[in-house]
Amino acid sequence: MLMFRTSMESNALWRDMVVRLTIGIIGVLPVTMICCDQVCQASVNSCGCSTTSGAVSDSCAAESGVYSDAGNSCGESLFGCIPPLTSSPLFDSCSDVQKSLADSGIVFNANVAQFYMGVVDGGINQSGRYSGHGDYIANIDGDKLLGMKGMFVKVRAEHRFGQSMAGTTGTFFPPNVAADLPVADSETLYLTNVLFTQMFSETFGVFAGKLDTLDGDQNAFASGRGIRQFSNVAFVATPIGLRTTPYSTLGAGFVILQDLEPVFTFSALNATDTAGTVGISELFRDGVVLVPELRLPTTFFGLPGHQLIGGTWSSRNYVSLTQDPRIILPSVPIARQNDSWSLYYNFDQFLFVDKNDPKRGWGLFGRAGIADEKTNPIGWFLSGGVGGNSMIPGRKDDTFGAGFYYSGTSSNLAPLLSAALGGVGDGYGTELYYNVAVTKWFSLTGDAQFLTPARESVDSSVLLGLRGVVSF
């Protein structure tokens, strides 16, 4: 009887999941169509062309960058601008407009991710929750736009909406980290990146401004900001460094490139998270965080890969387990410590590369790390798995991943955590996902997680979810 009831609840959860995502996608598409049509209208008007059906000449269409086909103009209807589902990005039929902007030095990309996830067995709260995350990025080439050679500017605005999965499984790691960023429990749009980079050569540059740290600890198969690959923060970045590095803050540093890829970066960051503020008034008020990171390309077995090693050191005074949307901890006091540190390692190694497309393939990944157990509730961490492009014939743009992690709780802080949570050991979990490239601008991902929390009073949980991402 219990098994039958659980099965019925799971089926109801999946039905609700599909309905909510469908409604969300239907809600997003008209907005994107209207936006694209407005871009086309603006482009036509800028060259003085009529928007009447059939009135756009080939020369004017070429001048304005407007898409036209068989005498149709962008002003005729939305479908003169929106490409069929089998085409490349959603705004691809206005690609001339985008190319014109890119030629001027401005490249804009955005995506809206929607999630429906729920604990179907075990955990703390067995319910389905809908949430989402919007990410809007402008990359500016100062040379093309202003004649400032070597200058680049990155601006990122992001927001979240809906219900968080934090607290439903009893684990320290959010199973859907993107839905909790940039600021938990807030649906406001925040600027998390306003970063200026000055390249002095093809291999060396300096940067300063506001930046987020989620793109650090890069891995070919286990990064993706919780939107493109895994959802659980344990596979998005190393959790071992979350205690010392804020998500979004002011900072500066330098980068060394090899073949246009960063091989070494050094950052000096404000120790306080300022995702929700400008950050000037908090600059270095609570200390500084130093983050060196080395990522070397490899060719083991004649196949591409990377070996990465990095560390963090913070001069901040640590007096409690403060809340962070990337890790779920109780707010309990600890003995005052003047600094904290962590060391981490990761690798990715391709085992197969498509001979017709060297960017496609699949392989292995792994992470390991240790931290200061006096201040960090995670004393050590291990993870590994497999991921990459789908091996199913005809599904070359699909991706998949399977990973396992084990998190060792700090022996120094375990008694404090046990007092607050009722007994604490180590935690571990598995995540499986398959990402279907429905079109070039829309992907749908099925996700399953099997999580055993460090909290001994909470049962292991099974979490199922869907993720839909619309790319602009």
N, C-alpha and C positions, 0 to 999 in steps of 0.2 A: 504493500500500500504506500509506504514511504517512497519507494523507488518510482512508483507510478506518479505520485504527486510531484516529485523532483523533475521527472521527465516533462510533465505538463507545464511546470513553471519555466523550464528551459525553452520549450516550444513557444510559450507566450512571450518570453523575453526576446527571442529571435524575431518573432512577428512584429513586436513593438519596435525593435531595432531597425528593421527594414523600412517600416512605415515612417519613422522619424527622419531617417536619412533621406528617404525619397522626398518628403516634404521640404527638408532643408535644401536639397539640390534644386528642386523646383523653385524655391524661393530665391536662390542665388542667381539662377540662369537669366531671368528677365532683367535683373540689375546689370549683369555683365553685357547683355545684348544692347540695352539702352546706352550704357557707357561707350560701347564700341561704336554704335551708331552716331553718338555725339562727336566722337573723335573724327569719324568720316565726314560728318556735316561741317565741322570746324575746318577740316582740311580743304573741302570743296570751297567753302566761303572764303578761305584765305587767298585763293587764286582768282576769286571773282567769278566762279562758275555757277551756273544755275543748278539747283538741286532737283529740277523737274525731271521726270522719267525720260531717259534717252537724250538728255540735254548735255551730258558730260562728254566732251570730245576726248579723243585719245591723248591729245597733247596736254589738255588740262588735267586729265587723270594722271598722266605721268608727272606733271609739275607738282600736283598736290599730293601725290602718293596715294590716291584713292583707288580702291579696288573696283573694277568694273568688268562685267562679263556679258556678252551678247546684248549690248546696248543698255544694260541696267546700270543705274547709278546708286551710290550709297544713300542718296536721298530718297530713293524709291521705296525701300522697305528695309526692315531690319535684316532680312535675309540677303540683301545685297552686301551685307557686311559680315554676317556670321557664317563661318565655314561649315561644311557638312561634318558630321560626327567623326568621320574617318580622317579628317585633316589634322595638321599639327596644332599649335596652341590655339586657345579660344579666340585670340585676336589675330590669327594668322592671316586672314584675308585683308587686314589692315597692316600687313607687315611692312609695306612701303613707308607708312607713317612712322612705325616703330624704328625702321631702319634710318629714316631721316633724323629722328631724335638721337639714335645711337651714333650716327655720323657727326652729330653736333656735340656728342659727349655725355648724353644722358641715357642710361639703360634702366628701365623700370621693370621689376618682376614682382608678382604677388601671388599668394595662394590663400585659400580659405579651407581649412580642414574641419570636418565635422565628425564627431565620435559618438557612438552609442555602445557603452560597455556595461557589464553587470556581473556580479558574483553569483554563480548558479549553484555553488556548493561550498559550505564552510565559511570561513571569514567572519566578519562582524555584521555586515549589512548586505543581505541578499536582495538587491534591487537593481534595476537598470537605470542608468543615468546618461542623459544627453548633454554634450558639451561641444565646444569648438574653439578654434584659434585662427586668428587672421594675422598674416605676415606680409608686410609691404616694404619693399626694398628699392632704393634708388642708388645706383652706382654712377658717380660723376667722374669723367675724365677731364681733369683741369686743363690739359694741353689742348684738347679739341674745343672745349667750351670757352676757355679764357686765355689760352696761350701760355699757361703755366706748366711747363714741361716737367713731367714726373710727378705731378700732383694728382692725387685721387681722393675722393670723398665718398664715404659710405653712410647712408642714412637708412635706418630701419625703424619702422613703427609697427607695433604689434599689440594685440589685445586678446583676451580670452572671454568666453561666455559659457553659460550653462552651469551644470553641477559637476563638482570635482569628484574623482574616485578616491581621493586621499581619505584614509580612515576606514575604508570598506573592507580591506583585506587584512589589516593588522600588521602589515609589513612596514619597515622603515622607508622603503623606496616606493614612490608613486608609480602605479602601474600604467599611468597615462600622463607623463610629465608635461606634454605640450598644453594640455587643458588647464594646467595650473600656472602657466607663465603668461605674461611677465610678473604680475602681482596677484597672488592668491586672493580670492574673494573680491576681486575688483574687475569690472567689465570696461574700464576706461581705456582709451587708446593711449599708449605710452611710447615715447621715443627712447629706445634702448640702445641705439647706435647713432652717434654723430662723430664719425671717425675720420681724421685727416691723415693721409699717408703721403710722404714725400720720398720718391725713389731717386737716389743719386746715381744709380747705375742699374743694369739689368739684374744685378744680384744683391743689392743692398739698399735698404730704405729705413726710415724712421716713421713712427706713427704716434698720434696723441689725440685725445678726445674721449668721448663716451663710447664704451664698447661692452659687448656681452661675451661671456666666457664659454657658452655652450658649444661653440665651434672649435674649441680647443680639444686636445686629445683625439685628433682625427683618426678615423679608421674606415677603410674602404667598405666594410660590410656591417659596421656597428656604430653609426653616428646618426645623421639624418634628422636631428632636432626633434625626434619623436613624431615626425610627419612623413618621412620618406622610407624609413626602415622599421626598426623596433620601436615600441611605444614605451616600455618600461625604462626608467632612467638608468637602471643597472646596465643596459646595453646601449645607451645613448652617449654617455661619457663616464669617466671613472668616478664612482661615488666617493672614492677615498679623498678626493680633493675638494669636495663640496663644502666641508667645514671651514676651510680657509679662504676660498675664493668666492666673492659675491657674484650673483648672476649678471647684473648690469651696473657698471660704475665708471668713474673717470680713471684714466690711466695713460701711460706712455711707454714706449719701448722701441726696439729695432727688430728687423727681420732680415735674414739671409736666404736668398732664393737659389734654387738649382733647377734649370729647365722649367722656370716659371712656377715651381712649387716651393713653399717654405720648407727649409731644412732645419733652420734654427730660429727661434724667437725668444726674446727676453722682454718681459713686461713688468712694470712697476705700477701696481693698482692701489686705488683707494680701498681700505679694508671694509668700508661700509657699503652695503647694497643701496644704490640710488636709482633703481629702475623707475620709481614713481616720482622722482624729483630731478631738478637740474644737477644737483650734487656739488655745486661750488662751495656752499656753506659747510658741507660735511667733509670736504677734501682733506684727507689725512688726519682728520680729527681723532679717529680711533686707531690710527696706525697705518702701516703700509703692507702690501702683499707683493712678494717677489716670485715670479713664475718663469723659470727657464724651461725650454722644451726643445728637444732634438728629435727630428724625424727623418731618417735616412732611407732612401729608396734601395731596394735589393733586387737581385735577379736569381734567387735560389731556384735550382732545377730549370733554369732558363726561362722562368716565369716571373712577372712583376710582383712586388710586395713592398712592405715597409716595416721598419723597426723603430719604435718610438720610446723615448725615456724622458721623463719630466719630473718636476718637483714644485712644491709650493712652500713658502715660509711667510708667516704673518706675525707682525709685531703687536697685534691687537691683544688687549686684556680679555681673557675668557672667564666669565663668571657664571654662565648658564648655558643650557642647551637651547639656544634661540631658534625660533621657527624659520624655516626656509622652504619655499615651495618645491624645491628639488629633493627634499628629504623630510620625512615625517617624524618629529621628535617631540617628546613632552617638554614643556618649559619648566625645567627643574634646575635649581642652583648647583654649581660645582665649585670645588676649591679654586680660588683665583690662580690663573696661570698667565704669564706675561707674553707668551708666544705659542705658536703651533706650527707643525710642519707635516708634509706628506711626500711620499715618493711613489711614482707610478710608471708602469710599462704597458705598452700594447704592441701588437703586431697584426698585420694582415698579409696573407699569402695566397695568391691565386694558384689554383690547381688545374684550372682549365681556362683558356682564352680562345675566343672565336677567331679563327684565322682570317675571316673576312671582316671582322670588326674588333680590333684589339681593345676597345673600351668595354666589350662585353665578356663576361666570364663569371666564374664562381670560385670560392675558396674558403679558407679557414681564417678565424680571427681569435684573439685572446687578449685578456687584460689581467694585470696583477698590480697590487699596491699595498703599501703599509703606511701607517700614520701614527702620530703622537697620541698614545692611548690615554694621556692625562686630560686631553681636551676633545678628542675625536671619539664619538661613540662607535665608529667603525674602525677597529684596530687593524684589520687586514681584509683583503678582497681578492677574489679570483673569478674569472668568467672566461668562457670560450664557446665556440660554435662554428656554424657554417652558414654562408649566405652568398648572394649574388644574383645573377640573371637566371631566369627559369630555364630548365633543361627540357621543358615540354615543347615538342615540335609545333611551330606556328605561334608560339607565345614568347617571342624574343624580347619583348619590352616588359614582360612581367618580372617581378623580383620575389625572392623568398629569403627566409632566415629562420634559424633554429639555434637557440642559445641556452646555456645553463650558467648560473652564478652561485657563488657561496660567499657569504658575508660573515666575517668573524667579529663578534662584539667585543669591545674594549673590556679587558679584565679590570681596569681601574674604575670604569664608569658603570660596569654591570650592576653593582649593588645599588647605585642611585636609580638606574633604570628599573631594576626589579622592584624597588620600593614604590615607584610611580606606576608601573605597569603590571605588577604581579608576577614576577619571575621572567628572566630573560636569558636566552641562550644564543645560538647562532641562527642565521636565517639563510634560506636558499630558495631558488626558483628556476623555472624553465619558461621560455616564451617561444612560440611558433607563430610565424605570420606568412601569408602569401598575398602579394600585391598584384592585382589584376589591372593592367593598363587598358581600361575600357576604351578610351580615346587618348590622343596625345595631350589633352587638357583635363581629363578626368580619370582618376584611379580609385579603385575600391579594394580595401584590404580587410581580409579576415584575420583575426588575432585570437590566440588562445594562450592563457598563462596558468601555470600550476605553481602556486606559491606557498611556501612554509615559512611563516613569520618567526622572528626571533622571540616574540612574545609567547611564552609557554602556555598561557591561558587561552590562546586563540587557535582554533583548528586551521589546518591547511585549507587553502581555498582554490577553487577553479573559477577562472574569469574568462568570459567570452566577449568578443567585441567586433564591431565593424568601424572602419574609418573611410570616409570619403573625402577626397581632396580635389578641389577645382583650382586649376592653375591659370592665371591670367597672363 
